[in-house]
């Protein structure tokens, strides 16, 4: 049995050993592992939330722009040639790029070759006008089946559908 003196009980700044409160290295590592796991779960969840919020904002913007275009069309009997003609200044999507607009009604189909948006069956999305955002990646192709077009926010079926292109 080991002999201890009263002076050896006082180890840290004059406090007895039984009063010393501290974390061991194992407890510290365990706490860091828990925080790291929670962070690894939280960051992608937050990113997905932000992406969905931006998509929803773009869909609402497209509906608003569509309303202005339909009003223009009711007043003048034709869709506008550009968004500026409809009284819509350059409006940016949630990713900071302008919305794409293409008048289809009353335009020679030869002039639209290669620019007309198409679904997976190569049918045109709209017959009056195309209105869409290029989405998060900022890239788009006329066919919705092309990978760069999967994240686009599109207006289809003459306004019956507004949403993510991959959902159409």
C-alpha positions as CSV (number, residue, x, y, z in Angstrom):
1,X,0.0,0.0,0.0
2,X,1.3,3.4,-0.9
3,X,1.7,6.1,1.7
4,X,0.3,9.5,0.7
5,X,0.7,12.8,2.5
6,X,-1.9,15.5,2.7
7,X,0.3,17.6,0.4
8,X,0.1,15.1,-2.5
9,X,-3.7,15.3,-2.5
10,X,-3.5,18.9,-3.6
11,X,-2.5,18.6,-7.3
12,X,-3.9,21.5,-9.2
13,X,-3.9,25.0,-7.8
14,X,-4.5,23.9,-4.3
15,X,-7.7,21.9,-4.9
16,X,-8.1,18.4,-3.8
17,X,-8.0,15.8,-6.6
18,X,-11.7,14.8,-6.1
19,X,-12.8,18.4,-7.0
20,X,-10.9,18.6,-10.3
21,X,-13.4,18.6,-13.3
22,X,-11.9,18.0,-16.7
23,X,-12.6,16.1,-20.0
24,X,-10.5,13.1,-20.9
25,X,-9.1,12.7,-24.4
26,X,-11.6,9.9,-25.1
27,X,-14.6,12.1,-24.1
28,X,-13.3,15.0,-26.2
29,X,-12.8,12.7,-29.3
30,X,-16.3,11.3,-28.8
31,X,-17.8,14.8,-28.6
32,X,-16.0,15.8,-31.8
33,X,-17.2,12.6,-33.6
34,X,-20.8,13.4,-32.6
35,X,-20.5,17.0,-33.8
36,X,-18.9,15.9,-37.1
37,X,-21.7,13.4,-37.7
38,X,-24.4,16.0,-37.1
39,X,-22.6,18.4,-39.4
40,X,-22.3,15.8,-42.1
41,X,-26.1,15.3,-41.9
42,X,-27.0,19.0,-41.6
43,X,-25.0,20.5,-44.4
44,X,-26.6,18.4,-47.3
45,X,-30.0,18.8,-45.8
46,X,-29.6,22.6,-45.7
47,X,-28.3,22.6,-49.3
48,X,-31.3,20.7,-50.5
49,X,-33.6,23.1,-48.6
50,X,-31.9,26.1,-50.3
51,X,-32.2,24.4,-53.8
52,X,-35.9,23.7,-53.3
53,X,-36.5,27.2,-52.1
54,X,-34.8,28.6,-55.3
55,X,-36.8,26.2,-57.5
56,X,-40.1,27.4,-55.8
57,X,-39.1,31.0,-56.3
58,X,-38.3,30.4,-60.0
59,X,-41.7,28.7,-60.5
60,X,-43.5,31.6,-58.9
61,X,-41.6,34.1,-61.0
62,X,-42.5,32.1,-64.2
63,X,-46.2,32.2,-63.2
64,X,-46.0,35.9,-62.7
65,X,-44.2,36.5,-66.0
66,X,-46.7,34.2,-67.7
67,X,-49.5,36.3,-66.3
68,X,-48.0,39.5,-67.8
69,X,-47.4,37.8,-71.1
70,X,-51.0,36.6,-71.3
71,X,-52.3,40.1,-70.4
72,X,-50.2,41.5,-73.2
73,X,-51.5,38.9,-75.6
74,X,-55.1,39.6,-74.6
75,X,-54.6,43.3,-75.2
76,X,-52.7,43.0,-78.5
77,X,-53.8,39.6,-80.0
78,X,-50.3,38.2,-80.1
79,X,-47.6,37.2,-77.6
80,X,-44.7,39.7,-77.2
81,X,-41.5,39.3,-79.2
82,X,-39.4,39.8,-76.1
83,X,-40.0,40.1,-72.4
84,X,-39.1,43.8,-72.6
85,X,-41.9,44.4,-75.0
86,X,-44.3,43.0,-72.4
87,X,-43.1,45.6,-70.0
88,X,-40.9,43.2,-68.1
89,X,-37.4,44.5,-67.6
90,X,-34.6,42.0,-67.4
91,X,-35.8,39.8,-64.5
92,X,-33.2,37.5,-63.0
93,X,-33.9,34.0,-61.8
94,X,-32.8,32.9,-58.2
95,X,-29.4,32.0,-59.7
96,X,-28.8,35.4,-61.1
97,X,-29.5,34.7,-64.8
98,X,-32.3,36.2,-67.0
99,X,-35.3,34.0,-67.7
100,X,-35.3,32.6,-71.3
101,X,-38.3,33.5,-73.5
102,X,-39.1,32.4,-77.0
103,X,-42.2,33.5,-78.9
104,X,-43.7,30.5,-80.8
105,X,-47.2,31.6,-81.9
106,X,-47.2,33.4,-85.2
107,X,-43.6,32.7,-86.0
108,X,-42.3,30.7,-88.9
109,X,-41.2,27.3,-87.7
110,X,-38.1,27.4,-89.8
111,X,-36.9,30.4,-87.7
112,X,-37.3,28.3,-84.5
113,X,-35.3,25.3,-85.7
114,X,-33.0,24.1,-82.9
115,X,-34.5,26.5,-80.3
116,X,-37.9,25.0,-79.7
117,X,-38.1,23.1,-76.3
118,X,-39.1,19.4,-76.7
119,X,-40.2,16.7,-74.3
120,X,-38.9,13.1,-74.3
121,X,-41.1,12.2,-77.2
122,X,-39.6,15.2,-79.2
123,X,-43.0,17.0,-79.0
124,X,-42.9,20.8,-78.5
125,X,-43.6,21.8,-74.8
126,X,-45.7,24.8,-75.8
127,X,-47.5,26.2,-78.8
128,X,-47.7,29.8,-77.7
129,X,-44.4,30.7,-76.1
130,X,-41.5,29.1,-74.1
131,X,-40.5,30.5,-70.8
132,X,-37.9,28.9,-68.5
133,X,-35.0,29.3,-66.2
134,X,-31.8,27.4,-66.9
135,X,-31.6,26.2,-63.3
136,X,-28.8,25.7,-60.9
137,X,-26.1,24.7,-63.5
138,X,-26.9,27.6,-65.9
139,X,-26.9,25.2,-68.9
140,X,-29.7,24.1,-71.1
141,X,-30.6,22.2,-74.3
142,X,-33.8,22.3,-76.3
143,X,-34.6,18.6,-75.5
144,X,-35.5,18.0,-71.8
145,X,-33.9,14.6,-72.0
146,X,-30.5,16.2,-72.3
147,X,-28.6,16.1,-68.9
148,X,-28.0,19.9,-68.8
149,X,-31.7,20.5,-69.0
150,X,-32.7,18.2,-66.1
151,X,-32.5,21.1,-63.5
152,X,-34.3,23.7,-65.7
153,X,-37.5,25.2,-64.4
154,X,-39.9,25.0,-67.4
155,X,-43.3,26.1,-68.4
156,X,-45.0,23.3,-70.4
157,X,-48.4,22.4,-71.9
158,X,-49.2,26.1,-72.5
159,X,-48.9,26.8,-68.8
160,X,-50.6,23.6,-67.4
161,X,-47.2,22.6,-65.9
162,X,-44.5,24.7,-64.3
163,X,-41.8,22.9,-62.5
164,X,-38.4,21.1,-62.7
165,X,-37.8,19.6,-66.2
166,X,-36.9,16.2,-64.8
167,X,-40.4,16.0,-63.2
168,X,-42.2,16.6,-66.5
